[in-house]
Amino acid sequence: MKRSAELAELETRLGVRFRNVALLREALTHASMSGPNRSDNQRLEFLGDRVLGLVMSEALLERDRAASEGQLAPRYNALVRKETCADVAREAGIGDALKLGRSERLSGGRRKMALLGDAMEAVIAAVYVDQGFEIAKAMVLRLWGARIDGVEKDARDAKTALQEWAQARGLPPPAYIETARSGPDHAPVFTIEARLESGETAAAAAGSKRQAEQKAAEALLAAVDRAPS
């Protein structure tokens, strides 16, 4: 199958030249564009999620041979979660190459976290099917590189860490309150305030409530850690 200039440019950014470029097309095709003669990327996404998981598991074990499962798990979760996949997809320009139905295009599908994250996983699977695990692994490590090197050795989900902080001091779990919402319906921005019963608060904004809650928890953790004991 002849490759378009758009696909050739994406291959350059990914650092992979496909033998069967049809696999890359499939990885970039959302269900809103599927049809009798066009497969969408859902099956590849399923496979890519598993390939990504194996790559990250190996990478984390190699980087810290003394870490326990309890220490590795939150680092792993931070690297494979949908938000991280979407961020990597944005950096690689995958959104610009997505094949979307009209409704998804009009609703800002090229910027949606879920679509970008799914497409990133599908692209990983496409490379795996086309050229094998080692080439897929090399691509993932290259695209995720700084994130893997920078993931905190004792990184934890910020909301979990804040809850543990509160419990250790006899406080109930923190509350998360949506204080504002802005932006169009297809690309909303949520502002969430994290509150402790002891009075401390911190707010953050993001494109999803989950992200905003995590950022607010992270900000509040930083604030209480700086506070004099």
C-alpha positions, 0 to 999 in steps of 0.5 A: 500500500502506498504511503501518504506524505502524512504517514511518512512524516509520522513514521519519521517522528516515530522512528519506524518505517513500516513494512506494511503501512496498512497496519499504521493506517488501521492504528490511526482509524477511530471506530467512527471511521470504520466500515465494511472495508475499513478496520478500526484500531480497537483490536490493536489498542487491546494488544498495544496496551499489553505490549506497553505494559511488558516494556514498562515492566521490564524497564522499571525492573532493570532501572531499580533492581532493589525495588519491591512490587509495592514501589514498582506498581505506582511507577508502572501505573504512572507510565502506562495510564491513558493520560501519559499515552495521550501526552506521548501521542500529542508529542509524536503528532499522532492526533494530526494523523487520526482518521475520524468520522465527521462528528468526532472531528467537529467535537475536537476528537484530535485533542481528546485524551481517550482517543489519543491514548487509544491511538498511541497503544494501537500504534505500539501494537502495529509496530509489534505486529509489523516488526516484532517486540524488540523494535516496538520496545525500542520505539516505546523507550525512545518516546517515553524516555524522559518519563521513565528516567524521571519517574520518582522511585517512590512515586505514588498516586497523588490522591492515594498519597494525600489520603495516607497523609491525612489518615496518619494524622487522624483526619478523614479522607480529603474532599474534592470539589469542582469549583469551576468549569470552562471551555467548550463542551468538546474541550472542557477545563475543570477546576477542582479544589482539594480540601482537608478537614484541618483547613488546608486547600489547593486547587488545580485545573485540567481537561478531565476531572480525574487529572484536575483532582490528581493535580490538586492533590499533588499541590496540596501535598506539596503545601502541607509538606512545606508547612511547619510541623 
